[in-house]
Amino acid sequence: MANSRAILDLQTVRTLVTGGSLPDNGRSMDYCGFETFTNPIDIRALVASLTAFNVTPDNVPTTGLDSNDVKDEVVELAVIFFGHALDRDSDDYGPFTDFLP
């Protein structure tokens, strides 16, 4: 906040906390836990100055679902999908048909 030359960093943070030009993609407050805003540097004052949203341990993520939880679910689904799709020993001649409409 004190460095007026940190223009790119400010633009990056502004995009992340406001949703930028694609607000339907969500904001950092929607899917990031409290530690994201405090570690390694406390950026809560910057977030508040850009959005008027005061980050607290009780109000983030606003969706109730942390990005780490989502990442774990995606990894698990990918392992299942590719384990099935790449199973060359299977008698299934259309391995992707179970996953496509």
C-alpha positions as a Markdown table, in Angstrom:
| # | Residue | x | y | z |
|---|---|---|---|---|
| 1 | Met | 0.0 | 0.0 | 0.0 |
| 2 | Ala | 2.9 | 2.3 | 0.7 |
| 3 | Asn | 4.7 | 1.8 | -2.6 |
| 4 | Ser | 3.1 | 3.9 | -5.4 |
| 5 | Arg | 5.2 | 2.0 | -7.9 |
| 6 | Ala | 3.5 | -1.3 | -7.2 |
| 7 | Ile | 0.9 | -0.7 | -9.9 |
| 8 | Leu | 0.8 | -4.3 | -11.3 |
| 9 | Asp | 0.5 | -5.8 | -7.8 |
| 10 | Leu | -2.4 | -3.4 | -7.1 |
| 11 | Gln | -4.2 | -4.4 | -10.3 |
| 12 | Thr | -3.7 | -8.1 | -9.5 |
| 13 | Val | -5.1 | -7.7 | -6.0 |
| 14 | Arg | -8.0 | -5.5 | -7.2 |
| 15 | Thr | -8.9 | -8.2 | -9.8 |
| 16 | Leu | -8.8 | -11.0 | -7.2 |
| 17 | Val | -10.9 | -9.2 | -4.6 |
| 18 | Thr | -13.5 | -7.7 | -6.9 |
| 19 | Gly | -13.8 | -10.4 | -9.5 |
| 20 | Gly | -12.3 | -8.0 | -12.1 |
| 21 | Ser | -14.0 | -8.0 | -15.5 |
| 22 | Leu | -15.6 | -11.4 | -14.7 |
| 23 | Pro | -17.4 | -10.9 | -11.4 |
| 24 | Asp | -19.3 | -14.2 | -11.8 |
| 25 | Asn | -16.0 | -16.0 | -11.3 |
| 26 | Gly | -16.1 | -14.9 | -7.6 |
| 27 | Arg | -13.9 | -12.9 | -5.4 |
| 28 | Ser | -11.1 | -14.1 | -3.1 |
| 29 | Met | -13.4 | -13.6 | -0.1 |
| 30 | Asp | -15.8 | -16.2 | -1.6 |
| 31 | Tyr | -13.3 | -19.1 | -1.6 |
| 32 | Cys | -10.2 | -18.2 | 0.4 |
| 33 | Gly | -9.8 | -18.8 | 4.1 |
| 34 | Phe | -8.7 | -16.2 | 6.6 |
| 35 | Glu | -5.0 | -17.2 | 6.5 |
| 36 | Thr | -4.9 | -16.2 | 2.8 |
| 37 | Phe | -5.5 | -12.6 | 3.8 |
| 38 | Thr | -3.0 | -12.6 | 6.8 |
| 39 | Asn | -0.1 | -14.9 | 5.8 |
| 40 | Pro | 2.6 | -14.1 | 4.8 |
| 41 | Ile | 1.5 | -10.4 | 4.9 |
| 42 | Asp | -1.7 | -9.1 | 6.4 |
| 43 | Ile | -3.6 | -7.5 | 3.4 |
| 44 | Arg | -6.9 | -7.0 | 5.2 |
| 45 | Ala | -6.6 | -3.2 | 5.2 |
| 46 | Leu | -5.9 | -3.3 | 1.5 |
| 47 | Val | -8.9 | -5.6 | 0.8 |
| 48 | Ala | -11.1 | -3.3 | 2.9 |
| 49 | Ser | -9.9 | -0.2 | 1.1 |
| 50 | Leu | -10.8 | -1.8 | -2.3 |
| 51 | Thr | -14.0 | -3.5 | -1.4 |
| 52 | Ala | -15.3 | -2.1 | 2.0 |
| 53 | Phe | -15.3 | -5.8 | 3.1 |
| 54 | Asn | -13.7 | -6.4 | 6.5 |
| 55 | Val | -12.1 | -9.8 | 6.5 |
| 56 | Thr | -12.5 | -11.7 | 9.8 |
| 57 | Pro | -11.9 | -15.3 | 10.7 |
| 58 | Asp | -15.7 | -15.8 | 10.8 |
| 59 | Asn | -16.8 | -14.3 | 7.5 |
| 60 | Val | -14.4 | -15.9 | 4.9 |
| 61 | Pro | -14.8 | -17.8 | 2.8 |
| 62 | Thr | -18.3 | -16.3 | 2.2 |
| 63 | Thr | -19.4 | -19.4 | 0.4 |
| 64 | Gly | -18.4 | -21.6 | 3.3 |
| 65 | Leu | -16.2 | -23.7 | 1.0 |
| 66 | Asp | -12.5 | -23.1 | 1.1 |
| 67 | Ser | -10.5 | -23.5 | -2.2 |
| 68 | Asn | -8.4 | -26.2 | -0.5 |
| 69 | Asp | -11.5 | -28.3 | 0.0 |
| 70 | Val | -12.5 | -27.9 | -3.6 |
| 71 | Lys | -9.0 | -28.7 | -4.8 |
| 72 | Asp | -9.1 | -32.0 | -2.8 |
| 73 | Glu | -12.4 | -32.9 | -4.4 |
| 74 | Val | -11.2 | -32.2 | -7.9 |
| 75 | Val | -8.1 | -34.3 | -7.4 |
| 76 | Glu | -10.2 | -37.2 | -6.1 |
| 77 | Leu | -12.6 | -37.0 | -9.1 |
| 78 | Ala | -9.7 | -36.7 | -11.5 |
| 79 | Val | -8.1 | -39.9 | -10.1 |
| 80 | Ile | -11.3 | -41.8 | -10.4 |
| 81 | Phe | -12.0 | -40.5 | -13.9 |
| 82 | Phe | -8.5 | -41.1 | -15.3 |
| 83 | Gly | -8.2 | -44.4 | -13.5 |
| 84 | His | -11.3 | -45.6 | -15.3 |
| 85 | Ala | -10.7 | -43.9 | -18.7 |
| 86 | Leu | -7.1 | -45.2 | -18.9 |
| 87 | Asp | -7.8 | -48.7 | -17.8 |
| 88 | Arg | -6.5 | -50.7 | -20.8 |
| 89 | Asp | -7.4 | -54.0 | -19.1 |
| 90 | Ser | -11.1 | -53.1 | -19.1 |
| 91 | Asp | -13.5 | -54.9 | -21.5 |
| 92 | Asp | -15.2 | -51.5 | -21.9 |
| 93 | Tyr | -14.7 | -50.3 | -25.5 |
| 94 | Gly | -16.0 | -46.9 | -24.7 |
| 95 | Pro | -14.2 | -45.9 | -21.5 |
| 96 | Phe | -15.4 | -42.3 | -21.7 |
| 97 | Thr | -19.1 | -43.1 | -22.3 |
| 98 | Asp | -19.7 | -43.4 | -18.6 |
| 99 | Phe | -18.7 | -39.7 | -18.1 |
| 100 | Leu | -20.2 | -38.1 | -21.3 |
| 101 | Pro | -23.9 | -37.4 | -21.9 |
